[in-house]
Amino acid sequence: MSEVRDAVRSRYQRAVRQLNVLSSTGAELQPGCCPVDGPDCGCGGAYSGDELSQVGLTDAVSLGCGNPLLLARLRPGEVVLDLGSGGGLDVLLSARRVAPGGHAYGVDMTDEMLELANRHKEGAGVENATFLKGTIEQVPLPDDTVDVVISNCVINLAEDKGAVIREAFRVLKPGGRLAVSDMVELKPLPAAVKGALDAWAGCVAGTIPVEDYRQLLIQAGFETPTIEITGEQRVAGLPAAIGSASIRAHKRERGPATEGHRPSDQTTG
């Protein structure tokens, strides 16, 4: 295991323990990841009380930087995959939205998070959800499996973001869509910050510039990628150094115009 992945796993193991302690003492959990990760995490608190009440949770278990479900526009009957599903909030909310006939999957590498997510699933009484152990660089699902890939402040944690985005493209059905909340770099960060493992695990050091993110999406095969900055944060005294972003992209429909034919094959007279 790489040092970065080990640092990320350790941080989220601690997050589970702290959430469990807060819950057991009856303390009121605050929105987003701030209670367990500190003020540098980019937490969103973007979930409505109505949808949270459907699964009996608060957005304190999100540990994210936004609400990808606002981007995904889920419909009944669809299959959804959440990359880095954590405590399971986005998976359980997705499962509610795609019922009847749909299913929501979550993949996470941390045993403690998977255990927490399954407890939340049982408590919410949600049956059309499945939590899988794995990494977001190697998703344990076949090609062309899901209609929508979502993620909430997780892709920035990966060392090889290109591999994650290629996996998202692989598991999406033709015509499928990507809807991600993530952190991006808005200004070059100091070398000391970029090299700090705790800053990487805290959703800071692993951020990349918006244009780099866009190019990774295009290189993987996604079409019409859009990246909208939804918030900015100071890092190491540098204002607006990183920001939360809403990221959308599509996988092209399969059809006669796209099979075995590329624009570069055309010739002009």
ChimeraX attribute file (.defattr): number of C-alpha atoms within 10 A of each C-alpha:
attribute: neighborCount
match mode: 1-to-1
recipient: residues
	/A:1	6
	/A:2	8
	/A:3	9
	/A:4	18
	/A:5	18
	/A:6	12
	/A:7	19
	/A:8	23
	/A:9	19
	/A:10	14
	/A:11	16
	/A:12	21
	/A:13	15
	/A:14	14
	/A:15	22
	/A:16	20
	/A:17	15
	/A:18	15
	/A:19	18
	/A:20	12
	/A:21	12
	/A:22	15
	/A:23	12
	/A:24	9
	/A:25	8
	/A:26	8
	/A:27	10
	/A:28	10
	/A:29	18
	/A:30	14
	/A:31	19
	/A:32	24
	/A:33	25
	/A:34	19
	/A:35	19
	/A:36	22
	/A:37	20
	/A:38	11
	/A:39	12
	/A:40	16
	/A:41	24
	/A:42	27
	/A:43	25
	/A:44	24
	/A:45	20
	/A:46	17
	/A:47	19
	/A:48	11
	/A:49	12
	/A:50	9
	/A:51	14
	/A:52	15
	/A:53	11
	/A:54	14
	/A:55	19
	/A:56	15
	/A:57	19
	/A:58	20
	/A:59	23
	/A:60	22
	/A:61	25
	/A:62	26
	/A:63	28
	/A:64	30
	/A:65	29
	/A:66	28
	/A:67	26
	/A:68	27
	/A:69	21
	/A:70	14
	/A:71	16
	/A:72	18
	/A:73	13
	/A:74	20
	/A:75	16
	/A:76	15
	/A:77	15
	/A:78	20
	/A:79	26
	/A:80	28
	/A:81	30
	/A:82	28
	/A:83	27
	/A:84	25
	/A:85	29
	/A:86	31
	/A:87	29
	/A:88	30
	/A:89	25
	/A:90	27
	/A:91	31
	/A:92	30
	/A:93	19
	/A:94	30
	/A:95	27
	/A:96	23
	/A:97	20
	/A:98	20
	/A:99	18
	/A:100	13
	/A:101	12
	/A:102	20
	/A:103	24
	/A:104	27
	/A:105	24
	/A:106	29
	/A:107	25
	/A:108	24
	/A:109	18
	/A:110	20
	/A:111	14
	/A:112	18
	/A:113	24
	/A:114	21
	/A:115	16
	/A:116	18
	/A:117	24
	/A:118	18
	/A:119	14
	/A:120	20
	/A:121	23
	/A:122	11
	/A:123	12
	/A:124	16
	/A:125	13
	/A:126	18
	/A:127	14
	/A:128	20
	/A:129	22
	/A:130	19
	/A:131	23
	/A:132	16
	/A:133	16
	/A:134	18
	/A:135	17
	/A:136	25
	/A:137	19
	/A:138	13
	/A:139	21
	/A:140	14
	/A:141	16
	/A:142	10
	/A:143	14
	/A:144	15
	/A:145	16
	/A:146	24
	/A:147	22
	/A:148	26
	/A:149	26
	/A:150	27
	/A:151	27
	/A:152	28
	/A:153	28
	/A:154	24
	/A:155	25
	/A:156	24
	/A:157	24
	/A:158	21
	/A:159	16
	/A:160	13
	/A:161	20
	/A:162	18
	/A:163	16
	/A:164	22
	/A:165	22
	/A:166	19
	/A:167	20
	/A:168	30
	/A:169	26
	/A:170	20
	/A:171	21
	/A:172	24
	/A:173	19
	/A:174	18
	/A:175	13
	/A:176	24
	/A:177	25
	/A:178	26
	/A:179	24
	/A:180	29
	/A:181	29
	/A:182	28
	/A:183	35
	/A:184	29
	/A:185	25
	/A:186	20
	/A:187	15
	/A:188	13
	/A:189	19
	/A:190	12
	/A:191	9
	/A:192	10
	/A:193	16
	/A:194	16
	/A:195	13
	/A:196	15
	/A:197	18
	/A:198	17
	/A:199	20
	/A:200	22
	/A:201	25
	/A:202	24
	/A:203	26
	/A:204	28
	/A:205	26
	/A:206	26
	/A:207	25
	/A:208	19
	/A:209	15
	/A:210	19
	/A:211	13
	/A:212	12
	/A:213	20
	/A:214	18
	/A:215	14
	/A:216	17
	/A:217	26
	/A:218	16
	/A:219	12
	/A:220	18
	/A:221	16
	/A:222	23
	/A:223	15
	/A:224	12
	/A:225	16
	/A:226	15
	/A:227	19
	/A:228	13
	/A:229	17
	/A:230	15
	/A:231	16
	/A:232	18
	/A:233	19
	/A:234	12
	/A:235	18
	/A:236	10
	/A:237	8
	/A:238	13
	/A:239	12
	/A:240	14
	/A:241	18
	/A:242	28
	/A:243	24
	/A:244	26
	/A:245	23
	/A:246	23
	/A:247	24
	/A:248	24
	/A:249	22
	/A:250	21
	/A:251	23
	/A:252	16
	/A:253	13
	/A:254	11
	/A:255	9
	/A:256	8
	/A:257	9
	/A:258	11
	/A:259	9
	/A:260	8
	/A:261	10
	/A:262	9
	/A:263	7
	/A:264	6
	/A:265	7
	/A:266	7
	/A:267	6
	/A:268	3
	/A:269	2
